[in-house]
Amino acid sequence: MPVSSDTVRTSPAQEAAAPTVVVIGAGPRGTGFLERIAANARSLYDGLPLDIHLVDPYPPGGGRIWRRDQSPLLWMNSMAQDVTMFTDASVPLAGPVREGPALHEWARDIGAERAPAGLGDELGALTGPSFPSRQAQSAYLSWVYEQTVAALPPGVTVHPHRTSAVRVSGPRDGRQRVWLAGRGEPLTADLVVLTIGHLDGEPDAEQAELGRFARRHGLVHLPPDFTADSDLSALRAGEPVLVRGLGLAFVDLMVLLTEGRGGRYSESDANAVADGNADADGSGGSEGELVYHPSGNEPVLYVGSRRGVPYHSKIGYPLDGERPPLPRFLGPEQIDELLARPGPRDFTRDVRPLIDKELGFAHYHRLFTAHPERVRMDRARFEEKYAAAGPGSPELAALVAAAVPDPADRLDLAALDRPLEGEKFASYEALQERLRAYVSADLTRRHDPAHSADLAVFLGLLSVYGQLVRLGDLGAGGGGWHGFFSYLASGPPGPRLRRLLALSRAGTVRFLGAGMTVEADERGGVFRAGSASVPGEYVEARALVEARLPDPDPERTRSPLLRALYEEGAATSAAGLVRVDPGDGRLVGHDGRPHPRRFALGPYTTARSSGAFTRPGTGGPAFRQNDATARAVLTFLREAVCAAGAGRRPGSDPTGPGPAAQGSADQDSADPDSAGPHDRPDSAGPRGRPRVGAPARSPLSPHD
């Protein structure tokens, strides 16, 4: 019979039979870690038995965020051609590369024929520049999980548990116990790997006070949350709703409260947009103006933020010609130097100038190579002088002014970061015109290859993020850098901003401006919002939505698992991220020592990468991290088996070069849930227990 979470139990006999790893989190990161186990097992762990227990209340592959059970109106924030779960030659791995299809290739070659109910049409029409629905991505991730399990060597068995882990206990030099919700007995493991993704959090002091105010006056307050999981039913038709945040959480909110309530769009020439994803091809739809037709069920959204403008549109054209040779000013050499410096390091003083110079280099390299008619200097001479000038120095500014005559062609990161800085408007009506013009100009620019230096800066941002992973807490920049990266490089698809413009013209969305403030008016019993953009003017409402994700504050996490780890001594960064060893992902304690038996991967750690998924051919820091952790895990377990045969306890000297440390060093070697429909009993390992997944030949092809 198939393996199920209701029948899997670990008995003393089973524990003695095979080393055990518990992976907590079955979403994309957990799946990516398993893929690296499959890729490395034959060279590092060939022929040895291994039990892997996979713990997640949501289906494996997609996990919570990418589960099938969410609105089909919600899209991915990436083009299908920019999403892959497989390594390629660009990734600096110690383990073998195993290629596989990107999302659009999978949809074309495999997914359309095997599409789950309701997804056939979308997958059949999916192309590289399309922005897929999250349901489509869920189907891709489920397939990747199935193929990953099928690629595991004989003797490696996966046991899904459709529940949550609530606590990990155990000594540093001994086996760990993973306690599951609703289970009396823990899973016993040699190693534990946390791949739990984004986290929920309790409200901070401000949010808690706003919540109490709302309850006193019968108002609606929705604190930071995943929009797809929020209960929006309390936001009533026709009533004003204050929204704080103009990032991706706002975009989801906008969609669910408009199209999700029956509204529709048409082109200004009266040609209706029949499908909500009809213009989701990356073009931005600049050929016509959209008109929004309300259903009458929408609230009126008054939205603002610190910047007061939406995130920049996704770039809607490919890069042709020469790519910027990155990294140049922030690469491994500079990171090594920063890490070797004695004493405390400061992000603003020590790191940000190097980032700005790297982004400037990417910008001007592209300008010189792709648009030489807009520069007035020999490129080699410019780059020599650029390299010699200090970041942010008068010499650098003078060089740029001499070489690039049009100020519009110069990179001004401060102006990009705060486009409304210093602007004041006499009324909210005047602000609406300014914001619509801003969004329209952004859409035009981000879909015009004449501004391809913007795409070079995007590539520079990806390069920078890949380097900053090694700096851990310092690389997070106190949270400000990650926000700037997301605003500039991880904005919404162009079609989403076209819809935002239509909603603004229809009056369904009203912009509040930059420096948004929210007050709780006890006398009036309402929320009141204002902004620095329209001084002295306010908007009152009985509903407030915080359109952003919860902050990763360890003191407010809703995860009992992380709370228990913090109480036991796991360290966090100043930005609230779980501190891990950047070499192999081991959890770091308050004493600075990596835990030999506990690992963590993902956006809640100090080694978080730049996005949810990796673009093919871009080096994939997340793939590199997954590979390093998988190799450390397999090396530890191989040593454990050898130590057991020799009568030793593996990892008994946590301060010395034990098995975990050996696993990290090995990275530099030359060695190139309840049962679901795919839980099949016809693939048994050497101990006679079924492996999850079909035994069919995997399409993953290893490279030497």
C-alpha positions as a printed Julia matrix, in Angstrom:
704×3 Matrix{Float64}:
   0.0    0.0     0.0
   1.19   3.58   -0.53
   3.14   5.34    2.16
   0.98   7.86    4.02
   1.42  10.22    6.89
  -1.07   8.17    8.88
   0.87   4.92    8.56
   4.5    6.09    8.78
   6.02   5.61   12.21
   9.63   5.3    13.28
  10.26   2.21   15.34
  13.55   1.35   17.07
  14.18  -1.23   14.36
  13.7    1.35   11.63
  15.95   3.85   13.41
  18.67   1.24   13.54
  18.18   0.33    9.89
  18.89   3.66    8.22
  20.15   7.15    8.99
  17.32   9.67    9.03
  16.9   13.29    7.92
  13.81  15.35    8.72
  13.12  18.15    6.23
  10.64  20.67    7.62
   8.97  22.44    4.71
   7.9   20.81    1.42
   7.64  23.91   -0.75
  10.07  24.97   -3.5
  13.07  25.21   -1.17
  12.46  21.81    0.38
  12.0   20.35   -3.08
  15.18  22.05   -4.27
  17.11  20.58   -1.36
  15.78  17.1    -2.19
  16.84  17.58   -5.81
  20.4   18.24   -4.64
  20.26  15.14   -2.43
  19.28  13.14   -5.51
  22.05  14.76   -7.57
  24.82  14.14   -5.01
  23.78  10.86   -3.38
  25.46   8.5    -5.81
  28.89  10.1    -5.42
  28.74  10.89   -1.71
  26.38   8.25   -0.34
  26.19   5.51   -2.96
  24.35   2.36   -1.93
  23.65   3.4     1.66
  20.12   3.52    3.09
  18.5    6.84    4.07
  15.07   7.8     5.34
  13.9   11.35    4.59
  10.84  12.57    6.46
   9.19  15.55    4.76
   6.97  17.59    7.08
   4.48  20.18    5.78
   0.71  20.61    6.17
   0.52  21.68    2.5
   1.1   19.52   -0.6
   4.76  18.9    -1.49
   6.21  20.91   -4.34
   4.15  24.07   -4.02
   3.84  24.24   -0.26
   1.72  27.01    1.22
   2.53  29.96   -1.03
   2.32  28.06   -4.33
  -0.52  25.7    -3.46
  -3.19  25.01   -6.06
  -5.97  26.13   -3.73
  -5.92  29.88   -4.4
  -7.54  32.32   -6.8
  -6.74  31.74  -10.49
  -6.57  35.55  -10.81
  -3.28  35.64   -8.9
  -0.21  35.54  -11.11
   3.42  34.82  -10.63
   5.62  37.89  -10.57
   8.02  36.41  -13.13
   7.82  35.44  -16.77
   7.59  31.71  -17.39
  10.98  31.73  -19.14
  12.56  33.21  -15.99
  11.47  30.4   -13.67
  13.39  27.16  -13.29
  13.87  24.61  -10.54
  16.9   23.04  -12.21
  20.61  23.78  -12.22
  22.63  24.62  -15.32
  26.25  25.31  -16.24
  26.08  28.87  -14.86
  25.69  27.64  -11.26
  29.0   27.23   -9.38
  28.31  23.84   -7.82
  30.5   21.26   -6.16
  27.91  18.65   -7.09
  26.73  17.62  -10.55
  24.5   19.77  -12.73
  21.13  18.18  -13.51
  19.29  20.07  -16.17
  15.54  20.25  -16.54
  12.89  22.41  -18.17
  12.03  25.97  -17.2
   8.35  26.6   -16.57
   7.41  27.51  -20.15
   9.33  24.52  -21.56
   7.61  22.18  -19.14
   4.19  23.61  -20.06
   4.92  23.14  -23.76
   6.43  19.67  -23.61
   4.8   18.02  -20.6
   2.37  20.14  -18.6
  -0.25  20.84  -21.27
  -0.8   17.12  -21.84
  -1.01  16.29  -18.13
  -2.69  19.47  -16.97
  -4.83  19.29  -13.84
  -8.49  20.13  -14.34
  -9.0   23.75  -15.29
  -5.38  24.46  -16.27
  -5.19  22.9   -19.73
  -5.98  26.06  -21.67
  -3.53  28.21  -19.74
  -0.67  25.73  -19.97
  -1.33  25.14  -23.64
  -1.09  28.87  -24.36
   1.85  29.57  -22.04
   4.91  31.09  -23.73
   8.25  32.34  -22.42
   7.14  35.96  -21.92
   3.83  34.96  -20.25
   3.16  35.69  -16.59
   1.63  32.39  -15.41
  -0.96  31.99  -12.73
   0.2   30.68   -9.38
  -1.93  27.64  -10.04
   0.19  26.9   -13.13
   3.35  27.24  -11.06
   1.85  24.9    -8.49
   1.42  22.24  -11.17
   5.04  22.71  -12.32
   6.34  22.43   -8.75
   4.31  19.27   -8.13
   5.86  17.72  -11.22
   9.37  18.75  -10.13
   8.77  17.11   -6.75
   7.62  13.88   -8.38
  10.64  13.77  -10.67
  12.98  14.56   -7.8
  11.69  11.68   -5.71
  11.87   9.36   -8.71
  15.53  10.38   -9.22
  16.58   9.35   -5.7
  18.79   6.26   -5.72
  17.52   2.93   -4.37
  17.55   2.84   -0.6
  16.61   6.51   -0.18
  12.98   6.68    0.91
  10.76   9.76    1.34
   8.02   9.77    3.97
   5.57  12.71    3.67
   3.82  14.0     6.81
   0.92  16.39    6.18
   1.25  18.24    9.47
   3.43  20.88   11.16
   6.61  20.56   13.16
   6.34  22.38   16.48
   9.68  21.72   18.18
  13.14  20.28   17.65
  15.07  18.98   20.64
  18.23  17.0    21.18
  21.9   17.47   22.07
  24.45  18.96   19.72
  26.32  15.67   19.5
  23.32  13.34   19.42
  20.19  12.47   17.5
  17.45  15.08   17.23
  13.77  14.74   17.97
  11.2   16.53   15.81
   7.82  16.92   17.48
   4.81  17.1    15.18
   1.45  18.73   15.82
  -1.06  16.2    17.1
   1.49  13.38   17.49
   2.51  11.92   20.81
   5.85  10.53   19.63
   8.53  12.55   17.86
  10.42  11.69   14.7
  14.01  10.81   15.54
  16.62  12.19   13.15
  20.34  12.32   12.65
  19.94  15.72   10.99
  17.18  18.33   10.62
  16.84  20.73    7.68
  14.45  23.69    7.93
  13.05  24.91    4.59
   9.96  26.64    5.94
   9.73  29.64    3.61
   8.03  32.9     4.54
   6.65  33.19    8.05
   3.64  34.62    9.82
   4.17  37.09   12.63
   2.24  38.64   15.47
   1.53  42.39   15.11
   4.17  44.82   16.37
   3.32  47.47   18.94
   1.84  49.88   16.38
  -0.22  47.18   14.68
  -1.45  45.81   18.0
  -2.63  49.26   19.08
  -4.37  49.86   15.75
  -6.07  46.47   16.17
  -7.32  47.38   19.64
  -8.57  50.73   18.35
 -10.44  48.97   15.55
 -12.13  46.59   17.99
 -13.17  49.44   20.29
 -14.89  51.27   17.45
 -16.16  48.43   15.33
 -13.67  49.09   12.52
 -11.76  46.76   10.2
  -7.99  46.42   10.57
  -6.06  43.84    8.53
  -2.44  43.64    9.76
   0.48  42.52    7.55
  -0.28  39.13    6.04
  -0.17  37.09    2.87
  -2.93  38.66    0.82
  -4.13  35.34   -0.57
  -4.74  34.17    3.01
  -6.46  37.35    4.25
 -10.2   37.48    4.87
 -11.25  40.4     2.67
 -14.98  39.87    3.11
 -15.16  42.61    5.77
 -14.16  45.26    3.2
 -17.57  46.43    2.03
 -18.63  47.62   -1.4
 -18.47  51.35   -2.02
 -16.74  52.19    1.27
 -13.29  53.8     1.51
 -10.42  51.54    2.56
  -7.02  52.9     3.55
  -4.18  50.77    2.18
  -0.61  51.21    3.37
   1.81  49.71    0.89
   2.25  49.81   -2.9
   4.27  46.65   -3.44
   3.28  43.18   -4.54
   0.92  42.55   -1.62
  -1.06  45.59   -2.76
  -1.21  44.25   -6.32
  -2.78  41.02   -5.05
  -5.21  43.02   -2.93
  -6.15  45.2    -5.9
  -6.85  42.13   -8.04
  -8.96  40.29   -5.46
 -11.08  43.35   -4.63
 -11.78  44.3    -8.27
 -11.66  41.42  -10.78
 -12.18  39.08   -7.84
 -15.49  40.83   -7.19
 -16.74  40.74  -10.76
 -15.15  43.83  -12.32
 -13.78  43.62  -15.83
 -11.57  45.5   -18.27
 -11.92  46.47  -21.91
  -9.7   48.27  -24.36
 -10.55  51.9   -25.01
 -11.55  50.97  -28.58
 -14.29  48.77  -27.05
 -12.49  45.5   -27.8
 -13.1   43.58  -24.61
 -10.3   41.8   -22.79
 -11.96  38.42  -22.64
  -9.42  36.7   -20.44
  -8.0   38.18  -17.24
  -4.57  36.98  -18.33
  -4.97  37.98  -21.98
  -2.32  40.69  -21.9
  -0.05  38.92  -19.43
   2.61  38.38  -22.08
   5.12  40.89  -20.76
   4.26  43.48  -23.39
   2.68  45.85  -20.92
  -0.15  46.32  -23.37
   1.07  49.76  -24.44
  -0.95  49.51  -27.66
  -4.17  50.7   -26.0
  -5.69  52.2   -22.9
  -7.66  49.96  -20.57
 -11.05  50.92  -19.19
 -12.32  49.4   -15.95
 -15.99  48.48  -15.63
 -16.92  48.13  -11.94
 -19.3   45.47  -10.75
 -20.5   47.62   -7.87
 -19.03  45.24   -5.31
 -15.66  47.0    -4.96
 -14.54  49.24   -2.1
 -12.6   52.43   -2.91
  -8.9   51.94   -2.21
  -6.9   54.93   -0.9
  -3.31  53.79   -1.16
   0.04  55.26   -0.18
   3.45  54.28    1.14
   6.84  55.71    2.09
   7.76  56.22   -1.57
   4.19  56.88   -2.66
   4.59  55.08   -6.0
   4.18  51.45   -7.1
   7.17  49.17   -7.59
   8.75  49.56  -11.03
   7.25  47.48  -13.8
   8.92  44.3   -14.92
  11.15  44.93  -17.95
   9.36  43.72  -21.07
  12.16  43.0   -23.54
  15.17  40.66  -23.67
  18.79  41.76  -23.53
  20.58  41.59  -26.85
  24.23  42.23  -27.47
  26.99  42.31  -24.9
  26.14  41.66  -21.25
  27.88  43.67  -18.54
  30.88  41.66  -17.26
  29.7   41.21  -13.7
  30.77  41.18  -10.94
  33.25  44.01  -11.31
  33.33  46.18   -8.18
  31.46  43.88   -5.79
  32.67  40.36   -6.34
  34.33  37.57   -4.36
  37.52  39.58   -3.85
  35.68  42.52   -2.3
  33.53  40.24   -0.14
  36.67  38.45    1.1
  38.17  41.81    2.01
  35.05  42.9     3.88
  34.9   39.65    5.82
  38.59  39.92    6.74
  38.32  43.41    8.19
  38.73  43.59   11.97
  36.03  45.19   14.04
  32.41  45.94   13.21
  31.34  46.63    9.64
  28.61  49.04    8.59
  26.39  48.43    5.56
  25.93  52.09    4.65
  29.6   52.94    5.0
  31.3   49.74    3.82
  28.91  47.95    1.47
  26.45  50.36   -0.14
  29.14  52.42   -1.95
  30.38  49.24   -3.63
  26.82  48.33   -4.62
  26.23  51.76   -6.14
  29.48  51.59   -8.09
  28.64  48.1    -9.36
  25.2   49.21  -10.54
  26.7   52.29  -12.16
  29.24  50.15  -13.98
  26.47  47.88  -15.33
  24.47  50.92  -16.46
  27.28  52.73  -18.25
  28.76  49.59  -19.77
  25.43  48.97  -21.47
  25.09  52.61  -22.5
  28.53  52.58  -24.15
  28.07  49.21  -25.88
  24.42  49.42  -26.99
  23.86  53.18  -27.36
  27.23  54.69  -28.31
  25.59  57.71  -29.95
  24.6   58.91  -26.47
  28.12  59.03  -25.0
  31.09  61.35  -25.65
  34.14  59.36  -24.58
  36.1   56.28  -25.5
  34.76  53.36  -23.48
  38.14  52.04  -22.36
  39.14  55.5   -21.14
  35.82  55.93  -19.33
  36.06  52.57  -17.59
  39.65  53.22  -16.52
  38.69  56.55  -14.95
  35.48  55.05  -13.5
  37.49  52.33  -11.77
  39.88  54.88  -10.25
  37.18  57.25   -8.95
  35.83  56.73   -5.46
  32.15  55.74   -5.08
  30.02  58.87   -4.84
  33.03  61.16   -5.28
  33.04  64.52   -7.12
  35.53  62.97   -9.55
  33.05  60.26  -10.44
  30.22  62.77  -10.92
  32.44  64.93  -13.15
  33.47  61.93  -15.23
  29.87  60.89  -15.82
  28.83  64.44  -16.69
  31.63  64.7   -19.26
  30.96  61.31  -20.83
  27.15  61.27  -20.77
  25.77  64.64  -21.91
  22.05  63.95  -21.37
  21.19  63.85  -17.65
  18.35  61.43  -18.51
  21.0   58.86  -19.47
  22.81  59.09  -16.14
  22.09  56.69  -13.3
  20.64  58.52  -10.28
  19.88  55.88   -7.66
  18.65  58.4    -5.1
  16.08  59.81   -7.53
  15.01  56.3    -8.47
  14.53  55.41   -4.83
  12.45  58.5    -3.91
  10.77  59.84   -7.07
   8.35  62.12   -5.17
  10.99  63.58   -2.85
  10.26  67.26   -2.21
   7.14  67.4    -4.39
   4.02  69.01   -2.88
   0.53  69.08   -4.36
  -2.33  71.44   -3.66
  -4.93  68.66   -3.76
  -5.35  64.94   -4.05
  -6.76  65.49   -7.54
  -3.47  67.04   -8.69
  -1.6   64.12   -7.15
  -3.7   61.62   -9.13
  -2.6   63.17  -12.41
   1.04  63.16  -11.34
   0.93  59.49  -10.3
  -0.85  58.36  -13.44
   1.77  60.16  -15.52
   4.53  58.54  -13.46
   3.14  55.02  -13.87
   2.53  55.55  -17.6
   6.08  56.79  -18.11
   7.47  53.84  -16.16
   5.49  51.38  -18.28
   6.72  53.0   -21.48
  10.35  53.09  -20.4
  10.43  49.53  -19.06
   9.16  48.2   -22.38
  11.45  50.27  -24.62
  14.85  48.75  -25.53
  16.17  52.27  -26.05
  16.49  52.27  -22.25
  18.25  48.91  -22.09
  20.67  50.3   -19.49
  17.76  49.68  -17.08
  17.99  45.96  -17.84
  21.74  46.07  -17.26
  21.1   47.59  -13.82
  18.64  44.77  -13.15
  21.38  42.25  -13.98
  23.69  44.22  -11.69
  21.16  43.92   -8.88
  21.03  40.14   -9.32
  24.82  39.97   -9.28
  25.01  42.1    -6.14
  22.45  39.98   -4.31
  24.39  36.85   -5.17
  27.49  38.33   -3.54
  25.71  39.75   -0.48
  24.56  36.29    0.57
  28.06  35.68    1.96
  27.8   38.72    4.24
  24.81  37.37    6.13
  23.32  40.01    8.41
  25.53  42.75    6.98
  24.35  41.91    3.49
  20.73  42.38    4.54
  21.47  46.06    5.12
  19.03  46.32    8.0
  16.16  45.53    5.63
  16.52  48.73    3.59
  18.59  47.16    0.84
  16.16  44.29    0.36
  13.3   46.78    0.04
  15.2   48.84   -2.53
  16.04  45.71   -4.52
  12.4   44.61   -4.53
  11.16  48.07   -5.54
  13.58  48.35   -8.46
  13.94  44.73   -9.63
  10.94  42.77   -8.36
   7.96  44.88   -9.36
   4.7   43.71  -10.95
   4.16  42.64  -14.56
   3.38  45.5   -16.91
  -0.24  44.37  -17.41
  -0.86  44.78  -13.69
   0.18  48.43  -13.86
  -2.06  48.95  -16.89
  -4.93  47.73  -14.74
  -3.85  50.01  -11.91
  -4.04  52.99  -14.27
  -7.53  51.94  -15.37
  -8.64  51.6   -11.76
  -7.22  55.05  -11.0
  -9.09  56.61  -13.91
 -12.28  54.88  -12.75
 -11.85  56.21   -9.2
 -11.65  52.74   -7.67
  -8.04  53.39   -6.62
  -6.96  56.79   -5.22
  -3.3   57.61   -4.57
  -2.37  59.22   -1.24
   1.31  59.96   -1.97
   4.64  59.57   -0.24
   5.37  59.55    3.47
   1.93  58.14    4.25
   0.79  58.48    7.86
  -2.08  56.75    9.65
  -3.73  58.06   12.81
  -6.37  56.55   15.06
  -9.01  59.21   15.73
 -10.59  58.26   19.05
 -13.11  61.11   18.97
 -14.33  60.38   15.46
 -13.88  56.63   15.72
 -12.14  56.39   12.32
  -8.72  55.89   10.77
  -7.22  59.03    9.24
  -4.49  58.99    6.59
  -2.34  61.77    5.2
   0.94  62.16    3.38
   3.86  64.48    2.87
   2.78  64.88   -0.76
  -0.46  66.72    0.08
   0.21  68.59    3.34
  -2.79  69.31    5.54
  -5.18  67.02    3.67
  -6.56  63.8     5.12
  -8.77  60.87    4.17
 -10.93  59.11    6.75
 -12.1   55.5     6.6
 -13.45  52.72    8.76
 -11.07  50.14    7.29
  -7.27  49.93    7.16
  -5.23  47.28    5.33
  -1.48  46.87    5.81
  -0.46  45.62    2.37
   2.87  44.01    3.19
   4.32  40.82    4.59
   4.96  40.43    8.32
   8.43  41.46    9.47
  10.72  38.52   10.38
  10.94  39.49   14.04
  11.97  36.52   16.2
  10.05  37.86   19.17
   6.78  37.96   17.22
   6.95  34.87   15.04
   3.86  32.69   15.04
   5.99  29.63   14.37
   6.22  27.53   17.54
   9.12  25.71   15.89
  11.21  28.88   15.55
  10.18  30.17   18.97
  11.48  26.96   20.51
  14.74  27.21   18.55
  15.22  30.83   19.64
  14.62  29.91   23.26
  17.16  27.12   22.94
  19.82  29.51   21.62
  19.49  29.93   17.85
  20.82  33.36   16.87
  19.1   36.0    14.76
  20.36  39.02   12.88
  19.56  42.66   13.55
  17.03  42.4    10.7
  15.29  39.48   12.45
  16.61  36.77   10.14
  17.73  33.36   11.39
  21.52  33.33   11.43
  23.13  30.52    9.45
  26.63  29.58    8.4
  26.91  30.92    4.82
  29.08  27.94    3.88
  26.58  25.14    4.41
  23.46  26.61    6.04
  23.95  25.26    9.56
  22.05  27.14   12.26
  24.32  29.42   14.29
  23.86  29.8    18.05
  24.31  32.83   20.29
  27.82  31.57   21.01
  28.68  31.84   17.32
  29.02  28.09   16.81
  27.19  26.39   13.92
  25.01  23.49   15.07
  26.41  20.24   13.64
  22.96  18.66   13.15
  20.59  21.51   12.23
  20.42  23.39    8.92
  18.17  26.12    7.52
  17.57  27.4     3.99
  15.3   30.13    2.68
  14.13  33.74    2.9
  13.88  33.76    6.7
  17.66  33.18    7.01
  20.67  35.48    6.68
  21.56  33.59    3.48
  18.33  34.5     1.71
  18.6   34.97   -2.05
  17.16  37.61   -4.33
  13.85  36.04   -5.32
  11.5   33.12   -4.97
  12.85  31.42   -8.09
  15.95  31.43  -10.25
  16.29  32.67  -13.82
  18.05  30.16  -16.08
  21.67  31.02  -16.77
  22.1   33.46  -13.87
  24.18  31.43  -11.43
  21.41  30.69   -8.94
  22.65  31.46   -5.39
  19.77  29.38   -4.0
  20.91  26.38   -6.05
  24.44  26.83   -4.75
  23.17  26.96   -1.16
  20.97  23.89   -1.66
  23.91  21.99   -3.1
  26.27  22.95   -0.27
  23.76  21.92    2.39
  22.9   18.65    0.65
  26.58  17.75    0.36
  27.19  18.62    4.01
  24.22  16.45    5.01
  25.33  13.47    2.92
  28.93  13.76    4.07
  27.84  13.85    7.71
  25.62  10.81    7.26
  28.29   8.85    5.4
  30.69   9.6     8.26
  27.99   8.58   10.73
  27.65   5.19    9.07
  31.43   4.71    9.12
  31.64   5.87   12.73
  28.89   3.47   13.76
  30.83   0.63   12.19
  33.94   1.71   14.11
  32.08   2.15   17.39
  32.41   5.97   17.44
  29.77   8.65   17.89
  29.7   11.01   14.9
  29.84  14.71   15.68
  30.99  14.17   19.24
  33.46  17.07   19.01
  31.3   19.99   17.8
  34.17  22.46   18.04
  36.54  20.47   15.86
  36.51  19.49   12.2
  33.75  16.93   12.61
  31.56  15.48    9.9
  29.57  18.68    9.37
  32.73  20.68    8.88
  34.01  18.04    6.5
  30.81  18.36    4.53
  31.37  22.08    4.18
  34.97  21.61    3.09
  33.89  19.03    0.54
  32.07  21.74   -1.38
  35.37  22.77   -2.92
  36.18  19.29   -4.2
  36.34  18.51   -7.89
  33.56  15.89   -7.71
  31.81  17.23  -10.55
   1.34  14.33    3.9
  -1.41  11.89    3.24
  -1.0    9.64    0.26
  -1.67  11.37   -3.04
  -2.08  10.09   -6.59
   1.71   9.87   -7.05
   2.43   7.82   -3.9
   2.94   4.51   -5.63
   3.93   1.22   -3.99
   5.73  -0.26   -7.0
   9.19   1.07   -6.22
  10.69  -0.62   -3.22
  14.1    0.04   -1.77
  16.41  -2.69   -0.5
  14.55  -2.84    2.81
  11.22  -3.5     1.08
   9.62  -0.17    1.99
   7.98   1.78   -0.84
   9.56   4.96   -2.15
   7.23   7.87   -2.79
   6.96   8.66   -6.51
   6.96   6.69   -9.71
  10.01   4.59  -10.54
  10.05   5.77  -14.15
  13.29   7.03  -15.66
  13.84  10.63  -14.64
  14.26  13.22  -17.42
  16.94  14.95  -15.36
  20.23  14.59  -17.19
  23.49  14.8   -15.19
  26.41  16.66  -16.69
  30.08  16.03  -16.04
